[in-house]
């Protein structure tokens, strides 16, 4: 290589080796850990070529003085376009680089150029020394321009982020590692019905929140595991806003991947919860009587069978069908029939314990789960009480209505062990009762597949 080679030409000739050094250095920057080769070299080539062109240009004494102070040349034409250093600074800020990381890239670029240059030119001529000085000044100016743009973008981002926090209808607050609130937006203050100054420094316990224990436990886990947590809590704040809330806890990590705080975003879901509860209720209850429907009944029966199996207890299932209901519908109309079904549901419910389940499967069919009932006598007494209650006249509007009921009874685990099998066995016993005569009770008999009815 010629000893009188200019630094600008050297940079152009050795740019690939210089960029390889840059890339290796950038790989060690925390914020660049996910960048590919193009991202690591982003802007570096253009900055080096821009500096090389600058080294080739003639500078007056005033321009030299400005460059030596890290300022843009006074007569440099400006068309509103950003320099590559400014583009780099803005890009690095939005990519999550810290100020130190951004400056370190320029230090690495400087070190790479100087290292390659001094190896190739152990003895530097005066003119080459002047070029090297101008190179350092150009790097200093690039650092200044990059940091200025970095600060501009950072300030704008901070303003925008602040505006988002202020405008957000959701309460957002930041907690330190001890659970003290160090920042809260306006929505938080409005929800708590407290002044901002009063909230800062307080924990959920200090603020007297009913969910404080669970909240602190989940916060501790988020901090220790560096994980996110989604949960719900019920609380009525002083502002009387909402009752049901969901919240997200997320850790805030520093540059060394240590948890330095946690952020919480909560949302009032009271109306949504009410709507969801209503949807669930309508899907699992008979809209006419308010009793559990077939879906909920089978779910309850499955749970009761599991409980009976664990506790070695028995249970009984009663299957009922109203006698004469079709005649009431045909004679007096469906409105009277609907009111009759509602009153039948009330009378059946009055005959059983609160722990028992009464359900309407559809039409004029009702079922009952008697928990802990393993004896024929006990279930038979309940069935007879229901028969007596249903046989009493119903006064519906101007009509006096009288009906009867047929009941089939089966037991777990004697007759069947599966919920559906229990229901089918009770259904068979009910049909046996219905064929016998009205107001009858029949017990399912699995031994000979016959159903017995008491005399």
C-alpha positions as CSV (number, residue, x, y, z in Angstrom):
1,X,0.0,0.0,0.0
2,X,1.4,3.5,-0.9
3,X,2.7,5.4,2.1
4,X,1.3,8.6,0.8
5,X,-2.3,7.2,0.6
6,X,-4.9,9.7,1.9
7,X,-7.1,8.7,4.8
8,X,-10.2,9.3,2.8
9,X,-9.0,6.8,0.1
10,X,-7.9,4.4,2.9
11,X,-11.4,4.4,4.4
12,X,-13.0,3.7,1.1
13,X,-10.5,0.9,0.3
14,X,-10.7,-0.7,3.8
15,X,-14.4,-0.1,4.5
16,X,-15.4,-3.7,4.5
17,X,-12.8,-4.6,7.2
18,X,-13.7,-1.5,9.2
19,X,-17.4,-2.6,9.1
20,X,-16.5,-6.1,10.2
21,X,-14.9,-4.7,13.3
22,X,-18.0,-2.5,13.8
23,X,-20.3,-5.5,13.4
24,X,-18.4,-7.6,15.9
25,X,-18.5,-4.8,18.5
26,X,-22.2,-4.1,17.9
27,X,-23.0,-7.8,18.6
28,X,-22.0,-7.2,22.2
29,X,-24.4,-4.3,22.7
30,X,-27.4,-5.4,24.7
31,X,-30.0,-3.5,22.7
32,X,-28.5,-4.9,19.4
33,X,-28.8,-8.6,20.5
34,X,-31.7,-9.3,18.2
35,X,-30.4,-7.3,15.1
36,X,-29.3,-9.0,11.9
37,X,-26.1,-8.1,10.0
38,X,-28.0,-5.3,8.1
39,X,-29.3,-3.9,11.3
40,X,-25.9,-3.9,13.0
41,X,-24.2,-2.1,10.0
42,X,-27.2,0.2,9.5
43,X,-25.9,3.7,8.6
44,X,-22.2,2.9,9.3
45,X,-21.2,2.6,5.7
46,X,-22.9,5.8,4.7
47,X,-21.4,7.7,7.6
48,X,-17.9,6.5,6.7
49,X,-18.3,7.5,3.1
50,X,-19.7,10.9,4.1
51,X,-16.6,11.4,6.3
52,X,-14.3,10.3,3.5
53,X,-15.9,12.9,1.2
54,X,-15.6,15.5,3.9
55,X,-11.9,14.7,4.2
56,X,-11.4,15.3,0.5
57,X,-13.1,18.7,0.6
58,X,-11.2,22.0,1.2
59,X,-11.9,23.8,4.5
60,X,-11.3,27.4,5.2
61,X,-9.9,28.6,8.5
62,X,-13.4,29.4,9.8
63,X,-14.6,26.0,8.8
64,X,-11.7,24.3,10.4
65,X,-12.4,26.2,13.6
66,X,-16.0,25.1,13.5
67,X,-15.1,21.5,12.9
68,X,-12.6,21.5,15.7
69,X,-15.4,22.5,18.0
70,X,-17.7,19.8,16.8
71,X,-20.1,22.1,14.9
72,X,-21.5,21.8,11.4
73,X,-19.7,24.0,8.9
74,X,-21.2,27.4,8.7
75,X,-21.6,27.5,4.9
76,X,-22.6,23.9,4.5
77,X,-25.7,23.8,2.4
78,X,-28.8,22.6,4.2
79,X,-31.9,21.3,2.3
80,X,-33.7,20.1,5.4
81,X,-32.4,16.6,5.0
82,X,-30.9,14.8,8.1
83,X,-27.3,13.8,8.1
84,X,-26.5,10.1,8.4
85,X,-25.4,10.7,12.0
86,X,-28.8,12.2,12.8
87,X,-30.6,9.4,11.1
88,X,-28.5,6.9,13.1
89,X,-29.2,8.6,16.4
90,X,-33.0,8.7,15.8
91,X,-33.0,5.1,14.6
92,X,-31.0,3.9,17.6
93,X,-33.3,5.7,20.0
94,X,-36.4,4.1,18.6
95,X,-34.6,0.7,18.6
96,X,-34.2,1.0,22.4
97,X,-30.5,1.9,22.5
98,X,-29.3,3.9,25.5
99,X,-27.3,7.0,25.1
100,X,-24.2,5.2,26.2
101,X,-24.7,2.4,23.7
102,X,-25.2,4.9,20.9
103,X,-22.0,6.8,21.7
104,X,-20.1,3.5,22.1
105,X,-20.8,2.7,18.5
106,X,-19.1,5.9,17.4
107,X,-16.2,5.1,19.7
108,X,-15.9,1.7,18.1
109,X,-16.0,3.2,14.6
110,X,-13.3,5.6,15.5
111,X,-11.1,2.9,17.0
112,X,-11.6,0.6,14.0
113,X,-10.5,3.2,11.5
114,X,-7.5,4.4,13.6
115,X,-6.4,0.8,14.3
116,X,-6.4,-0.2,10.6
117,X,-4.8,3.1,9.6
118,X,-1.9,2.9,12.1
119,X,-1.2,-0.7,11.2
120,X,-0.9,0.3,7.6
121,X,0.9,3.6,8.3
122,X,3.2,3.3,11.3
123,X,4.8,6.6,10.3
124,X,2.3,9.4,9.6
125,X,3.2,12.3,7.4
126,X,2.1,15.8,8.4
127,X,-0.6,15.9,5.7
128,X,-1.9,12.5,6.8
129,X,-1.8,13.7,10.5
130,X,-4.0,16.6,9.4
131,X,-6.5,14.2,7.8
132,X,-6.5,12.1,10.9
133,X,-7.3,15.1,13.0
134,X,-10.1,16.1,10.7
135,X,-11.4,12.5,10.9
136,X,-11.6,12.7,14.7
137,X,-13.4,16.1,14.4
138,X,-15.8,14.5,11.9
139,X,-16.5,11.7,14.3
140,X,-17.0,14.2,17.2
141,X,-19.4,16.1,15.0
142,X,-21.3,12.9,14.1
143,X,-21.6,12.1,17.8
144,X,-23.0,15.5,18.5
145,X,-25.5,15.3,15.6
146,X,-26.5,11.8,16.5
147,X,-27.1,12.6,20.2
148,X,-29.0,15.8,19.3
149,X,-31.3,13.8,17.1
150,X,-31.5,11.0,19.8
151,X,-32.5,13.6,22.4
152,X,-35.1,15.1,20.0
153,X,-36.7,11.8,19.3
154,X,-36.5,10.8,22.9
155,X,-38.2,14.0,24.0
156,X,-40.9,13.5,21.4
157,X,-41.4,9.9,22.5
158,X,-41.6,11.0,26.1
159,X,-44.2,13.6,25.3
160,X,-46.2,11.2,23.2
161,X,-46.0,8.5,25.9
162,X,-47.0,11.0,28.5
163,X,-50.0,12.1,26.4
164,X,-51.0,8.5,26.0
165,X,-50.9,7.9,29.8
166,X,-52.9,11.1,30.5
167,X,-55.5,10.3,27.8
168,X,-55.8,6.6,28.7
169,X,-59.1,5.8,30.3
170,X,-57.4,2.8,31.9
171,X,-55.7,3.3,35.3
172,X,-51.9,2.8,34.8
173,X,-49.4,2.9,37.6
174,X,-45.8,1.9,38.3
175,X,-44.7,0.2,41.5
176,X,-41.2,-0.2,43.0
177,X,-39.9,-3.5,44.2
178,X,-41.6,-3.0,47.5
179,X,-45.0,-2.5,46.0
180,X,-45.0,1.3,46.5
181,X,-46.6,3.4,43.7
182,X,-44.1,5.7,42.1
183,X,-46.2,6.9,39.2
184,X,-49.9,7.0,38.5
185,X,-51.8,8.5,35.6
186,X,-54.9,10.6,35.9
187,X,-57.3,7.7,35.4
188,X,-55.8,6.1,38.5
189,X,-56.3,9.2,40.6
190,X,-59.9,9.4,39.4
191,X,-60.6,5.8,40.1
192,X,-59.1,6.0,43.6
193,X,-60.8,9.4,44.2
194,X,-57.4,10.6,45.6
195,X,-55.0,13.3,44.7
196,X,-51.8,12.3,42.8
197,X,-49.6,13.3,45.7
198,X,-51.5,11.1,48.1
199,X,-51.2,8.0,46.0
200,X,-47.4,8.2,45.4
201,X,-45.4,6.1,47.9
202,X,-48.4,4.1,49.0
203,X,-48.9,0.3,48.7
204,X,-52.2,-1.5,48.1
205,X,-52.2,-2.2,51.8
206,X,-51.7,1.4,52.7
207,X,-54.6,2.4,50.5
208,X,-56.8,-0.2,52.2
209,X,-57.7,-2.2,49.1
210,X,-59.6,-5.5,49.8
211,X,-57.5,-7.2,47.1
212,X,-54.1,-6.1,48.5
213,X,-52.9,-9.6,49.7
214,X,-53.5,-11.3,46.4
215,X,-52.2,-8.3,44.4
216,X,-48.9,-8.2,46.4
217,X,-48.4,-11.9,46.1
218,X,-48.8,-11.7,42.3
219,X,-46.6,-8.6,42.2
220,X,-43.8,-10.5,44.1
221,X,-44.0,-13.3,41.6
222,X,-43.8,-11.0,38.6
223,X,-40.8,-9.3,40.1
224,X,-39.0,-12.5,41.0
225,X,-39.8,-14.5,37.9
226,X,-39.7,-11.5,35.4
227,X,-43.0,-12.7,34.0
228,X,-46.3,-11.1,33.3
229,X,-49.5,-11.8,35.2
230,X,-53.2,-11.3,34.3
231,X,-55.7,-11.4,37.0
232,X,-59.0,-10.0,38.3
233,X,-60.3,-8.5,41.5
234,X,-63.5,-7.2,42.9
235,X,-63.5,-3.9,44.8
236,X,-65.6,-0.8,45.2
237,X,-63.3,2.3,45.2
238,X,-64.2,5.6,46.9
239,X,-65.1,6.9,43.4
240,X,-67.8,4.3,43.3
241,X,-66.5,3.4,39.8
242,X,-67.0,-0.3,38.9
243,X,-67.0,-3.4,40.9
244,X,-65.1,-6.0,38.7
245,X,-61.7,-5.3,37.3
246,X,-59.0,-7.1,35.3
247,X,-55.4,-6.1,35.5
248,X,-52.0,-6.8,33.9
249,X,-48.7,-6.8,35.8
250,X,-45.5,-6.7,33.9
251,X,-41.8,-6.3,35.0
252,X,-39.7,-3.3,34.0
253,X,-36.1,-4.4,33.3
254,X,-33.0,-2.3,33.3
255,X,-30.1,-2.5,30.8
256,X,-28.6,-5.4,32.8
257,X,-31.9,-7.4,32.7
258,X,-32.6,-6.8,36.4
259,X,-36.1,-6.0,37.5
260,X,-36.2,-2.4,38.6
261,X,-40.0,-1.9,38.8
262,X,-43.4,-3.2,37.7
263,X,-46.2,-1.6,35.8
264,X,-49.9,-2.3,36.4
265,X,-52.7,-1.6,33.9
266,X,-56.2,-2.2,35.1
267,X,-59.6,-2.0,33.4
268,X,-63.2,-1.8,34.7
269,X,-65.0,-4.8,33.4
270,X,-68.1,-4.5,35.5
271,X,-70.5,-4.1,32.6
272,X,-68.8,-6.9,30.6
273,X,-68.9,-9.2,33.7
274,X,-72.6,-8.6,34.1
275,X,-73.2,-9.3,30.5
276,X,-71.1,-12.5,30.6
277,X,-72.9,-13.6,33.8
278,X,-76.3,-13.0,32.1
279,X,-75.2,-15.0,29.0
280,X,-74.0,-17.8,31.2
281,X,-77.1,-17.8,33.3
282,X,-79.4,-17.9,30.2
283,X,-77.3,-20.7,28.7
284,X,-77.6,-22.8,31.9
285,X,-81.1,-22.0,33.2
286,X,-84.7,-22.5,32.1
287,X,-85.9,-19.0,31.3
288,X,-89.5,-19.8,32.3
289,X,-88.9,-21.2,35.8
290,X,-85.4,-20.0,36.6
291,X,-84.4,-23.5,37.4
292,X,-81.2,-25.2,36.1
293,X,-81.7,-26.6,32.6
294,X,-80.6,-30.0,31.2
295,X,-77.0,-28.7,30.6
296,X,-76.5,-27.4,34.2
297,X,-78.4,-30.3,35.7
298,X,-76.0,-32.9,34.1
299,X,-73.0,-30.8,35.2
300,X,-74.3,-30.7,38.7
301,X,-75.0,-34.4,38.6
302,X,-71.5,-35.1,37.4
303,X,-70.0,-33.0,40.3
304,X,-72.3,-34.7,42.8
305,X,-71.3,-38.2,41.6
306,X,-67.6,-37.3,41.9
307,X,-68.3,-36.0,45.5
308,X,-70.3,-39.1,46.4
309,X,-67.4,-41.3,45.1
310,X,-64.8,-39.4,47.1
311,X,-66.9,-39.4,50.3
312,X,-68.4,-42.9,49.8
313,X,-71.9,-41.5,50.1
314,X,-75.0,-42.2,48.0
315,X,-77.3,-39.9,46.2
316,X,-80.7,-40.2,44.6
317,X,-82.1,-38.9,41.3
318,X,-85.8,-38.2,40.9
319,X,-87.3,-37.9,37.4
320,X,-90.8,-36.3,37.3
321,X,-93.4,-35.9,34.6
322,X,-96.7,-34.0,35.1
323,X,-99.9,-35.9,34.5
324,X,-102.6,-33.9,32.7
325,X,-100.4,-30.9,31.8
326,X,-101.2,-31.3,28.0
327,X,-104.9,-31.0,28.8
328,X,-104.3,-27.8,30.8
329,X,-102.5,-26.3,27.8
330,X,-105.2,-27.4,25.4
331,X,-108.0,-26.1,27.6
332,X,-106.7,-22.9,29.0
333,X,-103.9,-21.9,26.6
334,X,-100.1,-21.7,26.8
335,X,-100.0,-18.6,29.1
336,X,-101.8,-20.6,31.9
337,X,-99.6,-23.6,31.1
338,X,-96.4,-21.5,31.6
339,X,-97.7,-20.1,34.9
340,X,-98.5,-23.6,36.0
341,X,-95.0,-24.8,35.2
342,X,-93.5,-21.9,37.3
343,X,-95.7,-22.7,40.3
344,X,-94.9,-26.4,40.0
345,X,-91.2,-25.5,40.1
346,X,-91.8,-23.5,43.3
347,X,-93.6,-26.3,45.0
348,X,-91.0,-28.9,44.1
349,X,-88.2,-26.5,45.4
350,X,-90.1,-26.1,48.7
351,X,-90.1,-29.9,49.2
352,X,-86.3,-30.3,49.1
353,X,-83.3,-28.9,50.9
354,X,-81.3,-25.9,49.7
355,X,-78.3,-28.2,48.9
356,X,-80.4,-30.3,46.6
357,X,-80.8,-29.5,42.9
358,X,-84.1,-29.0,41.2
359,X,-84.1,-28.7,37.4
360,X,-86.5,-28.5,34.5
361,X,-85.3,-30.6,31.6
362,X,-87.9,-29.3,29.2
363,X,-91.7,-29.5,28.6
364,X,-93.3,-30.8,31.8
365,X,-90.3,-32.9,32.9
366,X,-88.5,-32.0,36.2
367,X,-85.6,-33.7,38.0
368,X,-84.1,-33.5,41.5
369,X,-80.7,-34.5,42.9
370,X,-81.0,-35.6,46.5
371,X,-77.4,-35.5,48.0
372,X,-76.5,-38.0,50.6
373,X,-79.8,-39.9,50.1
374,X,-79.0,-43.6,49.9
375,X,-82.2,-45.1,51.4
376,X,-85.4,-45.8,49.7
377,X,-87.4,-44.6,52.6
378,X,-85.8,-41.1,52.7
379,X,-86.1,-40.6,48.9
380,X,-89.6,-42.0,49.0
381,X,-90.7,-39.5,51.6
382,X,-89.4,-36.6,49.6
383,X,-91.1,-38.0,46.5
384,X,-94.4,-38.4,48.4
385,X,-94.1,-34.8,49.7
386,X,-93.8,-33.6,46.1
387,X,-96.8,-35.7,45.0
388,X,-98.9,-34.2,47.8
389,X,-97.7,-30.7,46.9
390,X,-98.5,-31.0,43.2
391,X,-101.9,-32.6,43.8
392,X,-103.1,-29.5,45.6
393,X,-105.2,-27.3,43.2
394,X,-103.4,-24.4,41.5
395,X,-105.3,-21.1,41.4
396,X,-104.1,-19.4,38.2
397,X,-106.0,-16.3,37.3
398,X,-109.6,-17.2,37.0
399,X,-108.8,-20.9,36.6
400,X,-108.6,-23.6,39.2
401,X,-106.2,-26.2,37.8
402,X,-105.5,-29.6,39.2
403,X,-102.8,-32.1,38.0
404,X,-100.7,-34.9,39.3
405,X,-97.1,-36.2,38.9
406,X,-95.4,-39.5,38.2
407,X,-91.9,-40.0,39.8
408,X,-89.1,-42.4,39.1
409,X,-86.2,-42.8,41.5
410,X,-82.7,-44.2,41.0
411,X,-79.6,-44.4,43.3
412,X,-75.9,-44.0,43.0
413,X,-73.9,-46.2,43.1
414,X,-76.4,-49.1,43.5
415,X,-78.3,-48.5,40.2
416,X,-75.7,-46.8,38.0
417,X,-72.3,-45.0,38.3
418,X,-72.4,-42.6,35.4
419,X,-74.5,-39.4,35.4
420,X,-76.3,-40.1,32.1
421,X,-77.0,-43.7,33.1
422,X,-78.5,-42.5,36.4
423,X,-80.8,-40.1,34.5
424,X,-81.8,-42.8,32.1
425,X,-82.6,-45.2,34.9
426,X,-84.7,-42.6,36.7
427,X,-86.5,-41.9,33.4
428,X,-87.4,-45.6,33.0
429,X,-88.7,-45.8,36.5
430,X,-90.8,-42.7,35.9
431,X,-92.4,-44.3,32.8
432,X,-93.2,-47.4,34.9
433,X,-94.9,-45.1,37.5
434,X,-96.9,-43.4,34.7
435,X,-98.1,-46.7,33.3
436,X,-99.3,-47.8,36.7
437,X,-101.5,-44.8,37.7
438,X,-101.2,-41.1,38.5
439,X,-99.5,-39.9,41.6
440,X,-97.2,-42.9,41.8
441,X,-93.5,-43.4,42.6
442,X,-91.4,-46.2,41.2
443,X,-87.8,-47.2,42.1
444,X,-85.4,-48.5,39.4
445,X,-84.4,-52.1,39.9
446,X,-81.1,-52.9,38.1
447,X,-80.9,-56.6,39.1
448,X,-83.7,-57.8,36.8
449,X,-84.0,-54.6,34.7
450,X,-87.5,-54.1,36.1
451,X,-88.8,-51.1,37.9
452,X,-90.7,-51.5,41.1
453,X,-93.5,-49.3,42.4
454,X,-94.6,-49.4,46.0
455,X,-98.1,-50.7,46.5
